[in-house]
Amino acid sequence: MSYKKDDVVSVITNAGEYVGKFKSEGDSTFIITKPRMLIQGEGGVGFARGICVTGKEDAAELVFQKTGIVFTTPTSDVVEKAYVESTTSIVLNSGGMQA
């Protein structure tokens, strides 16, 4: 699948699911900016501030090795709105997700 720069995409790996803005793709890598890991909480699905439990918060980008990716897909409108709220000061009527 082909993405344009800054398309909001979901990257599913064996380690978890991530949402971010598409930056680039190489022969062996797939890069997103402003990455967020999806987590399940008491109130439902939301975004972690980091990309892994021990990683720094608010990483600028995440480079995936394609061998670790199960698949990528455009992000749903509901999740994209929640992602925008999570990564900017813009508040949208997203409903259903925790930013």
MOPAC internal coordinates of N, CA, C and O (Angstrom, degrees):
PM7 1SCF
backbone

  N    0.0000 0     0.00 0     0.00 0    0    0    0
  C    1.4490 1     0.00 0     0.00 0    1    0    0
  C    1.5194 1   108.76 1     0.00 0    2    1    0
  O    1.2310 1   120.95 1   -36.66 1    3    2    1
  N    1.2922 1   115.79 1   143.34 1    3    2    1
  C    1.4583 1   121.98 1  -177.80 1    5    3    2
  C    1.5307 1   109.98 1  -106.24 1    6    5    3
  O    1.2310 1   120.61 1   -46.09 1    7    6    5
  N    1.3370 1   116.43 1   133.91 1    7    6    5
  C    1.4621 1   121.97 1   179.37 1    9    7    6
  C    1.5194 1   109.78 1  -120.42 1   10    9    7
  O    1.2310 1   120.79 1   -26.37 1   11   10    9
  N    1.3307 1   116.10 1   153.63 1   11   10    9
  C    1.4554 1   121.73 1   172.92 1   13   11   10
  C    1.5226 1   108.35 1   -94.78 1   14   13   11
  O    1.2310 1   120.54 1   -27.16 1   15   14   13
  N    1.3417 1   116.57 1   152.84 1   15   14   13
  C    1.4605 1   121.09 1   178.24 1   17   15   14
  C    1.5287 1   109.16 1   -54.10 1   18   17   15
  O    1.2310 1   120.86 1   -45.51 1   19   18   17
  N    1.3230 1   115.95 1   134.49 1   19   18   17
  C    1.4613 1   125.94 1   179.15 1   21   19   18
  C    1.5255 1   115.09 1    76.81 1   22   21   19
  O    1.2310 1   119.33 1  -176.07 1   23   22   21
  N    1.3560 1   118.89 1     3.93 1   23   22   21
  C    1.4595 1   119.84 1   169.37 1   25   23   22
  C    1.5189 1   107.74 1   -61.44 1   26   25   23
  O    1.2310 1   119.58 1   -41.20 1   27   26   25
  N    1.3275 1   118.40 1   138.80 1   27   26   25
  C    1.4604 1   121.07 1   176.15 1   29   27   26
  C    1.5279 1   107.19 1   -83.84 1   30   29   27
  O    1.2310 1   121.38 1   -57.55 1   31   30   29
  N    1.3380 1   114.97 1   122.45 1   31   30   29
  C    1.4630 1   120.91 1  -175.04 1   33   31   30
  C    1.5202 1   110.91 1  -126.90 1   34   33   31
  O    1.2310 1   121.40 1   -23.75 1   35   34   33
  N    1.3135 1   114.92 1   156.25 1   35   34   33
  C    1.4631 1   122.49 1   173.56 1   37   35   34
  C    1.5178 1   107.82 1  -107.60 1   38   37   35
  O    1.2310 1   121.05 1   -47.55 1   39   38   37
  N    1.3283 1   115.59 1   132.45 1   39   38   37
  C    1.4663 1   121.86 1   178.93 1   41   39   38
  C    1.5225 1   107.09 1  -118.32 1   42   41   39
  O    1.2310 1   120.83 1   -60.84 1   43   42   41
  N    1.3215 1   116.01 1   119.16 1   43   42   41
  C    1.4516 1   120.47 1  -177.73 1   45   43   42
  C    1.5265 1   108.01 1  -106.68 1   46   45   43
  O    1.2310 1   121.52 1   -55.11 1   47   46   45
  N    1.3440 1   114.70 1   124.89 1   47   46   45
  C    1.4561 1   121.32 1   179.29 1   49   47   46
  C    1.5273 1   107.92 1  -124.24 1   50   49   47
  O    1.2310 1   120.57 1    -7.17 1   51   50   49
  N    1.3145 1   116.51 1   172.83 1   51   50   49
  C    1.4664 1   119.83 1   174.33 1   53   51   50
  C    1.5248 1   111.13 1   -66.49 1   54   53   51
  O    1.2310 1   119.99 1   157.95 1   55   54   53
  N    1.3289 1   117.62 1   -22.05 1   55   54   53
  C    1.4607 1   122.08 1  -178.84 1   57   55   54
  C    1.5256 1   112.93 1   -87.42 1   58   57   55
  O    1.2310 1   119.57 1   162.81 1   59   58   57
  N    1.3210 1   118.43 1   -17.19 1   59   58   57
  C    1.4515 1   120.80 1  -179.28 1   61   59   58
  C    1.5055 1   112.19 1   156.22 1   62   61   59
  O    1.2310 1   121.58 1     7.37 1   63   62   61
  N    1.3363 1   114.59 1  -172.63 1   63   62   61
  C    1.4627 1   121.61 1  -178.65 1   65   63   62
  C    1.5175 1   108.80 1  -116.44 1   66   65   63
  O    1.2310 1   120.84 1   -43.36 1   67   66   65
  N    1.3327 1   116.00 1   136.64 1   67   66   65
  C    1.4549 1   123.06 1  -176.33 1   69   67   66
  C    1.5224 1   109.58 1  -129.06 1   70   69   67
  O    1.2310 1   120.98 1   -32.58 1   71   70   69
  N    1.3325 1   115.74 1   147.42 1   71   70   69
  C    1.4546 1   122.15 1   175.99 1   73   71   70
  C    1.5193 1   106.87 1  -124.73 1   74   73   71
  O    1.2310 1   120.52 1   -40.20 1   75   74   73
  N    1.3278 1   116.62 1   139.80 1   75   74   73
  C    1.4533 1   120.69 1   178.38 1   77   75   74
  C    1.5103 1   110.66 1  -170.37 1   78   77   75
  O    1.2310 1   120.97 1    -0.87 1   79   78   77
  N    1.3254 1   115.75 1   179.13 1   79   78   77
  C    1.4587 1   121.40 1   178.00 1   81   79   78
  C    1.5209 1   108.98 1   -91.43 1   82   81   79
  O    1.2310 1   120.88 1   -52.16 1   83   82   81
  N    1.3202 1   115.92 1   127.84 1   83   82   81
  C    1.4594 1   120.83 1   179.82 1   85   83   82
  C    1.5242 1   109.71 1   -61.59 1   86   85   83
  O    1.2310 1   121.07 1   -49.00 1   87   86   85
  N    1.3373 1   115.55 1   131.00 1   87   86   85
  C    1.4677 1   120.79 1   176.88 1   89   87   86
  C    1.5166 1   110.14 1  -109.29 1   90   89   87
  O    1.2310 1   120.72 1   124.55 1   91   90   89
  N    1.3433 1   116.22 1   -55.45 1   91   90   89
  C    1.4648 1   119.15 1  -178.01 1   93   91   90
  C    1.5204 1   110.02 1  -165.27 1   94   93   91
  O    1.2310 1   122.04 1   -12.82 1   95   94   93
  N    1.3199 1   113.71 1   167.18 1   95   94   93
  C    1.4582 1   121.29 1   178.24 1   97   95   94
  C    1.5200 1   108.42 1  -139.53 1   98   97   95
  O    1.2310 1   120.86 1   -47.58 1   99   98   97
  N    1.3258 1   115.97 1   132.42 1   99   98   97
  C    1.4489 1   121.14 1   176.85 1  101   99   98
  C    1.5147 1   109.63 1  -115.10 1  102  101   99
  O    1.2310 1   120.77 1     8.97 1  103  102  101
  N    1.3124 1   116.13 1  -171.03 1  103  102  101
  C    1.4631 1   120.26 1   179.36 1  105  103  102
  C    1.5236 1   111.69 1   -61.10 1  106  105  103
  O    1.2310 1   120.39 1   143.97 1  107  106  105
  N    1.3345 1   116.85 1   -36.03 1  107  106  105
  C    1.4664 1   119.51 1  -176.12 1  109  107  106
  C    1.5260 1   113.85 1  -124.80 1  110  109  107
  O    1.2310 1   119.71 1  -179.43 1  111  110  109
  N    1.3423 1   118.16 1     0.57 1  111  110  109
  C    1.4594 1   120.18 1  -177.13 1  113  111  110
  C    1.5268 1   112.14 1  -130.32 1  114  113  111
  O    1.2310 1   121.55 1   -22.37 1  115  114  113
  N    1.3247 1   114.63 1   157.63 1  115  114  113
  C    1.4660 1   123.56 1   176.68 1  117  115  114
  C    1.5226 1   105.26 1  -137.52 1  118  117  115
  O    1.2310 1   119.77 1   -58.19 1  119  118  117
  N    1.3377 1   118.04 1   121.81 1  119  118  117
  C    1.4606 1   121.31 1  -171.70 1  121  119  118
  C    1.5273 1   110.38 1  -117.65 1  122  121  119
  O    1.2310 1   121.13 1   -48.04 1  123  122  121
  N    1.3529 1   115.45 1   131.96 1  123  122  121
  C    1.4565 1   121.48 1   172.87 1  125  123  122
  C    1.5250 1   109.04 1  -122.69 1  126  125  123
  O    1.2310 1   120.81 1   -27.84 1  127  126  125
  N    1.3348 1   116.06 1   152.16 1  127  126  125
  C    1.4558 1   121.17 1   175.75 1  129  127  126
  C    1.5251 1   108.41 1  -107.63 1  130  129  127
  O    1.2310 1   120.75 1   -17.85 1  131  130  129
  N    1.3299 1   116.17 1   162.15 1  131  130  129
  C    1.4681 1   123.51 1  -176.82 1  133  131  130
  C    1.5352 1   111.11 1    47.37 1  134  133  131
  O    1.2310 1   120.29 1  -128.73 1  135  134  133
  N    1.3386 1   117.04 1    51.27 1  135  134  133
  C    1.4663 1   119.03 1  -175.81 1  137  135  134
  C    1.5205 1   112.78 1   -70.34 1  138  137  135
  O    1.2310 1   121.31 1   -34.80 1  139  138  137
  N    1.3156 1   115.09 1   145.20 1  139  138  137
  C    1.4564 1   122.46 1   174.52 1  141  139  138
  C    1.5223 1   108.58 1  -134.65 1  142  141  139
  O    1.2310 1   120.94 1   -45.42 1  143  142  141
  N    1.3270 1   115.80 1   134.58 1  143  142  141
  C    1.4615 1   121.69 1   176.09 1  145  143  142
  C    1.5245 1   108.01 1   -90.45 1  146  145  143
  O    1.2310 1   120.11 1   -45.17 1  147  146  145
  N    1.3257 1   117.40 1   134.83 1  147  146  145
  C    1.4567 1   120.68 1   175.57 1  149  147  146
  C    1.5143 1   109.51 1   -79.80 1  150  149  147
  O    1.2310 1   121.19 1   -41.80 1  151  150  149
  N    1.3379 1   115.33 1   138.20 1  151  150  149
  C    1.4581 1   120.72 1   178.26 1  153  151  150
  C    1.5261 1   109.16 1  -133.60 1  154  153  151
  O    1.2310 1   121.06 1   -24.25 1  155  154  153
  N    1.3164 1   115.57 1   155.75 1  155  154  153
  C    1.4535 1   122.07 1   176.05 1  157  155  154
  C    1.5161 1   108.08 1  -102.04 1  158  157  155
  O    1.2310 1   120.36 1   -55.68 1  159  158  157
  N    1.3296 1   116.93 1   124.32 1  159  158  157
  C    1.4530 1   121.69 1   178.11 1  161  159  158
  C    1.5093 1   110.64 1  -122.20 1  162  161  159
  O    1.2310 1   120.75 1     2.51 1  163  162  161
  N    1.3259 1   116.18 1  -177.49 1  163  162  161
  C    1.4657 1   120.74 1   179.41 1  165  163  162
  C    1.5184 1   111.88 1   -60.08 1  166  165  163
  O    1.2310 1   120.33 1   145.31 1  167  166  165
  N    1.3304 1   116.97 1   -34.69 1  167  166  165
  C    1.4545 1   121.30 1  -178.65 1  169  167  166
  C    1.5128 1   114.12 1   -88.72 1  170  169  167
  O    1.2310 1   119.78 1  -177.50 1  171  170  169
  N    1.3143 1   118.02 1     2.50 1  171  170  169
  C    1.4668 1   121.72 1  -179.06 1  173  171  170
  C    1.5135 1   111.37 1   119.83 1  174  173  171
  O    1.2310 1   120.91 1    22.34 1  175  174  173
  N    1.3066 1   115.87 1  -157.66 1  175  174  173
  C    1.4587 1   122.51 1  -177.80 1  177  175  174
  C    1.5221 1   109.35 1   -81.31 1  178  177  175
  O    1.2310 1   120.82 1   -38.74 1  179  178  177
  N    1.3323 1   116.04 1   141.26 1  179  178  177
  C    1.4534 1   121.49 1   177.54 1  181  179  178
  C    1.5132 1   110.54 1  -154.08 1  182  181  179
  O    1.2310 1   120.65 1     6.31 1  183  182  181
  N    1.3128 1   116.35 1  -173.69 1  183  182  181
  C    1.4566 1   121.83 1  -179.18 1  185  183  182
  C    1.5207 1   110.66 1  -107.62 1  186  185  183
  O    1.2310 1   120.69 1   -43.05 1  187  186  185
  N    1.3112 1   116.29 1   136.95 1  187  186  185
  C    1.4668 1   121.71 1   170.45 1  189  187  186
  C    1.5240 1   107.61 1   -77.95 1  190  189  187
  O    1.2310 1   120.53 1   -25.47 1  191  190  189
  N    1.3165 1   116.60 1   154.53 1  191  190  189
  C    1.4715 1   119.46 1   177.74 1  193  191  190
  C    1.5217 1   111.24 1   -77.46 1  194  193  191
  O    1.2310 1   120.45 1   160.54 1  195  194  193
  N    1.3208 1   116.75 1   -19.46 1  195  194  193
  C    1.4539 1   120.68 1   178.70 1  197  195  194
  C    1.5173 1   110.88 1  -115.06 1  198  197  195
  O    1.2310 1   121.15 1     2.96 1  199  198  197
  N    1.3109 1   115.41 1  -177.04 1  199  198  197
  C    1.4611 1   119.95 1  -179.31 1  201  199  198
  C    1.5274 1   112.04 1  -104.05 1  202  201  199
  O    1.2310 1   121.27 1   172.83 1  203  202  201
  N    1.3274 1   115.18 1    -7.17 1  203  202  201
  C    1.4567 1   121.13 1   172.93 1  205  203  202
  C    1.5314 1   106.89 1  -159.96 1  206  205  203
  O    1.2310 1   120.33 1   -12.61 1  207  206  205
  N    1.2982 1   116.97 1   167.39 1  207  206  205
  C    1.4601 1   120.61 1  -174.48 1  209  207  206
  C    1.5293 1   111.62 1   -58.87 1  210  209  207
  O    1.2310 1   119.49 1   140.13 1  211  210  209
  N    1.3155 1   118.58 1   -39.87 1  211  210  209
  C    1.4633 1   121.03 1  -175.17 1  213  211  210
  C    1.5262 1   113.99 1  -101.50 1  214  213  211
  O    1.2310 1   119.98 1  -177.14 1  215  214  213
  N    1.3228 1   117.65 1     2.86 1  215  214  213
  C    1.4621 1   121.02 1  -177.97 1  217  215  214
  C    1.5176 1   112.95 1   -81.98 1  218  217  215
  O    1.2310 1   121.03 1   -14.09 1  219  218  217
  N    1.3143 1   115.63 1   165.91 1  219  218  217
  C    1.4593 1   121.40 1   176.73 1  221  219  218
  C    1.5245 1   109.35 1   -67.05 1  222  221  219
  O    1.2310 1   121.29 1   -30.27 1  223  222  221
  N    1.3347 1   115.14 1   149.73 1  223  222  221
  C    1.4624 1   119.79 1   175.87 1  225  223  222
  C    1.5203 1   109.93 1   -74.04 1  226  225  223
  O    1.2310 1   121.32 1   -29.09 1  227  226  225
  N    1.3108 1   115.08 1   150.91 1  227  226  225
  C    1.4639 1   123.17 1   173.48 1  229  227  226
  C    1.5370 1   113.29 1    53.58 1  230  229  227
  O    1.2310 1   120.72 1  -127.65 1  231  230  229
  N    1.3161 1   116.23 1    52.35 1  231  230  229
  C    1.4691 1   120.87 1   176.63 1  233  231  230
  C    1.5287 1   109.28 1   -60.60 1  234  233  231
  O    1.2310 1   120.45 1   -36.72 1  235  234  233
  N    1.3179 1   116.75 1   143.28 1  235  234  233
  C    1.4653 1   121.53 1  -179.08 1  237  235  234
  C    1.5249 1   112.03 1   -71.92 1  238  237  235
  O    1.2310 1   120.71 1   141.21 1  239  238  237
  N    1.3438 1   116.24 1   -38.79 1  239  238  237
  C    1.4595 1   119.36 1   179.25 1  241  239  238
  C    1.5146 1   110.16 1  -153.91 1  242  241  239
  O    1.2310 1   121.68 1   -16.10 1  243  242  241
  N    1.3238 1   114.39 1   163.90 1  243  242  241
  C    1.4515 1   121.48 1  -179.73 1  245  243  242
  C    1.5201 1   107.98 1  -135.46 1  246  245  243
  O    1.2310 1   120.88 1   -54.17 1  247  246  245
  N    1.3307 1   115.92 1   125.83 1  247  246  245
  C    1.4559 1   121.69 1   179.45 1  249  247  246
  C    1.5185 1   107.88 1  -103.40 1  250  249  247
  O    1.2310 1   120.70 1   -63.53 1  251  250  249
  N    1.3207 1   116.28 1   116.47 1  251  250  249
  C    1.4575 1   122.07 1   177.48 1  253  251  250
  C    1.5240 1   109.12 1   -96.14 1  254  253  251
  O    1.2310 1   120.58 1   -40.16 1  255  254  253
  N    1.3168 1   116.50 1   139.84 1  255  254  253
  C    1.4499 1   121.27 1   167.69 1  257  255  254
  C    1.5232 1   106.20 1   -82.84 1  258  257  255
  O    1.2310 1   120.08 1   -50.74 1  259  258  257
  N    1.3123 1   117.44 1   129.26 1  259  258  257
  C    1.4664 1   120.24 1  -175.41 1  261  259  258
  C    1.5246 1   112.59 1   -59.32 1  262  261  259
  O    1.2310 1   120.22 1   153.40 1  263  262  261
  N    1.3218 1   117.19 1   -26.60 1  263  262  261
  C    1.4636 1   119.14 1   179.26 1  265  263  262
  C    1.5232 1   111.65 1   -65.44 1  266  265  263
  O    1.2310 1   119.59 1   161.59 1  267  266  265
  N    1.3345 1   118.40 1   -18.41 1  267  266  265
  C    1.4558 1   122.44 1   179.77 1  269  267  266
  C    1.5186 1   114.08 1   -98.35 1  270  269  267
  O    1.2310 1   120.19 1   177.53 1  271  270  269
  N    1.3318 1   117.24 1    -2.47 1  271  270  269
  C    1.4578 1   121.19 1  -178.83 1  273  271  270
  C    1.5195 1   109.96 1   -92.63 1  274  273  271
  O    1.2310 1   120.56 1   -50.05 1  275  274  273
  N    1.3381 1   116.54 1   129.95 1  275  274  273
  C    1.4630 1   121.26 1   174.43 1  277  275  274
  C    1.5225 1   108.27 1   -80.39 1  278  277  275
  O    1.2310 1   120.22 1   130.20 1  279  278  277
  N    1.3472 1   117.18 1   -49.80 1  279  278  277
  C    1.4630 1   121.34 1   173.46 1  281  279  278
  C    1.5203 1   110.10 1  -165.59 1  282  281  279
  O    1.2310 1   120.93 1   -14.51 1  283  282  281
  N    1.3373 1   115.83 1   165.49 1  283  282  281
  C    1.4570 1   122.94 1   173.16 1  285  283  282
  C    1.5274 1   107.52 1  -124.23 1  286  285  283
  O    1.2310 1   120.67 1   -25.45 1  287  286  285
  N    1.3306 1   116.33 1   154.55 1  287  286  285
  C    1.4587 1   120.56 1   179.66 1  289  287  286
  C    1.5201 1   109.25 1  -157.05 1  290  289  287
  O    1.2310 1   120.08 1   -27.88 1  291  290  289
  N    1.3355 1   117.45 1   152.12 1  291  290  289
  C    1.4595 1   118.12 1   172.23 1  293  291  290
  C    1.5321 1   108.87 1   -59.80 1  294  293  291
  O    1.2310 1   119.99 1   -35.50 1  295  294  293
  N    1.3111 1   117.63 1   144.50 1  295  294  293
  C    1.4573 1   123.21 1  -177.65 1  297  295  294
  C    1.5301 1   110.17 1   -80.34 1  298  297  295
  O    1.2310 1   120.56 1   -37.49 1  299  298  297
  N    1.3276 1   116.53 1   142.51 1  299  298  297
  C    1.4693 1   120.78 1   178.89 1  301  299  298
  C    1.5231 1   110.33 1   -62.67 1  302  301  299
  O    1.2310 1   120.46 1   -23.05 1  303  302  301
  N    1.3257 1   116.72 1   156.95 1  303  302  301
  C    1.4662 1   121.61 1  -179.29 1  305  303  302
  C    1.5256 1   112.07 1   -59.13 1  306  305  303
  O    1.2310 1   119.96 1   138.33 1  307  306  305
  N    1.3378 1   117.68 1   -41.67 1  307  306  305
  C    1.4648 1   121.48 1  -178.91 1  309  307  306
  C    1.5260 1   110.62 1   -62.71 1  310  309  307
  O    1.2310 1   120.40 1   133.83 1  311  310  309
  N    1.3225 1   116.84 1   -46.17 1  311  310  309
  C    1.4630 1   120.85 1  -179.27 1  313  311  310
  C    1.5288 1   109.99 1   -69.82 1  314  313  311
  O    1.2310 1   119.89 1   141.80 1  315  314  313
  N    1.3218 1   117.81 1   -38.20 1  315  314  313
  C    1.4682 1   120.32 1   179.07 1  317  315  314
  C    1.5287 1   110.61 1   -61.39 1  318  317  315
  O    1.2310 1   119.73 1   137.64 1  319  318  317
  N    1.3279 1   118.13 1   -42.36 1  319  318  317
  C    1.4641 1   120.93 1   178.45 1  321  319  318
  C    1.5293 1   110.64 1   -62.47 1  322  321  319
  O    1.2310 1   120.21 1   136.64 1  323  322  321
  N    1.3246 1   117.20 1   -43.36 1  323  322  321
  C    1.4666 1   120.88 1   178.21 1  325  323  322
  C    1.5259 1   110.55 1   -64.83 1  326  325  323
  O    1.2310 1   120.30 1   142.26 1  327  326  325
  N    1.3248 1   117.02 1   -37.74 1  327  326  325
  C    1.4666 1   121.70 1   178.31 1  329  327  326
  C    1.5335 1   110.08 1   -63.11 1  330  329  327
  O    1.2310 1   120.04 1   134.55 1  331  330  329
  N    1.3355 1   117.53 1   -45.45 1  331  330  329
  C    1.4684 1   121.29 1   179.21 1  333  331  330
  C    1.5266 1   109.59 1   -59.12 1  334  333  331
  O    1.2310 1   120.16 1   136.11 1  335  334  333
  N    1.3323 1   117.30 1   -43.89 1  335  334  333
  C    1.4638 1   120.22 1   177.95 1  337  335  334
  C    1.5247 1   111.69 1   -63.01 1  338  337  335
  O    1.2310 1   120.32 1   144.35 1  339  338  337
  N    1.3239 1   116.99 1   -35.65 1  339  338  337
  C    1.4609 1   122.10 1  -178.33 1  341  339  338
  C    1.5317 1   112.71 1   -72.14 1  342  341  339
  O    1.2310 1   120.29 1   150.37 1  343  342  341
  N    1.3226 1   117.05 1   -29.63 1  343  342  341
  C    1.4639 1   120.46 1  -173.14 1  345  343  342
  C    1.5226 1   113.89 1  -107.66 1  346  345  343
  O    1.2310 1   120.04 1   177.05 1  347  346  345
  N    1.3350 1   117.53 1    -2.95 1  347  346  345
  C    1.4622 1   121.31 1   179.16 1  349  347  346
  C    1.5223 1   108.73 1  -138.49 1  350  349  347
  O    1.2310 1   120.54 1     1.09 1  351  350  349
  N    1.3002 1   116.58 1  -178.91 1  351  350  349
  C    1.4667 1   120.55 1   174.46 1  353  351  350
  C    1.5220 1   111.13 1   -94.60 1  354  353  351
  O    1.2310 1   120.42 1  -172.79 1  355  354  353
  N    1.3329 1   116.81 1     7.21 1  355  354  353
  C    1.4629 1   121.45 1   179.71 1  357  355  354
  C    1.5207 1   108.86 1   -80.60 1  358  357  355
  O    1.2310 1   120.43 1   -51.41 1  359  358  357
  N    1.3356 1   116.79 1   128.59 1  359  358  357
  C    1.4619 1   121.42 1   178.54 1  361  359  358
  C    1.5149 1   108.68 1  -107.28 1  362  361  359
  O    1.2310 1   120.92 1   -58.35 1  363  362  361
  N    1.3258 1   115.85 1   121.65 1  363  362  361
  C    1.4573 1   122.63 1   178.95 1  365  363  362
  C    1.5102 1   108.69 1  -114.02 1  366  365  363
  O    1.2310 1   119.76 1   -20.42 1  367  366  365
  N    1.2884 1   118.07 1   159.58 1  367  366  365
  C    1.4532 1   121.97 1   174.68 1  369  367  366
  C    1.5250 1   107.84 1   -80.98 1  370  369  367
  O    1.2310 1   120.09 1   -89.41 1  371  370  369
  N    1.3437 1   117.43 1    90.59 1  371  370  369
  C    1.4633 1   120.64 1  -173.70 1  373  371  370
  C    1.5013 1   113.41 1   -96.61 1  374  373  371
  O    1.2310 1   119.32 1   140.34 1  375  374  373
  N    1.3011 1   118.91 1   -39.66 1  375  374  373
  C    1.4661 1   122.48 1  -179.57 1  377  375  374
  C    1.5099 1   112.95 1    55.11 1  378  377  375
  O    1.2310 1   120.31 1   -43.28 1  379  378  377
  N    1.3170 1   117.01 1   136.72 1  379  378  377
  C    1.4512 1   121.18 1   171.25 1  381  379  378
  C    1.5132 1   117.13 1    90.47 1  382  381  379
  O    1.2310 1   118.55 1   162.55 1  383  382  381
  N    1.3147 1   120.38 1   -17.45 1  383  382  381
  C    1.4604 1   122.09 1  -179.54 1  385  383  382
  C    1.5130 1   108.79 1  -129.87 1  386  385  383
  O    1.2310 1   121.83 1   -28.15 1  387  386  385
  N    1.3329 1   114.09 1   151.85 1  387  386  385
  C    1.4657 1   120.10 1   175.26 1  389  387  386
  C    1.5056 1   109.08 1   -97.93 1  390  389  387
  O    1.2310 1   120.00 1   -49.43 1  391  390  389
  N    1.3027 1   117.61 1   130.57 1  391  390  389
  C    1.4611 1   121.03 1   177.24 1  393  391  390
  C    1.5029 1   110.40 1   -84.52 1  394  393  391
  O    1.2310 1   120.10 1   180.00 1  395  394  393

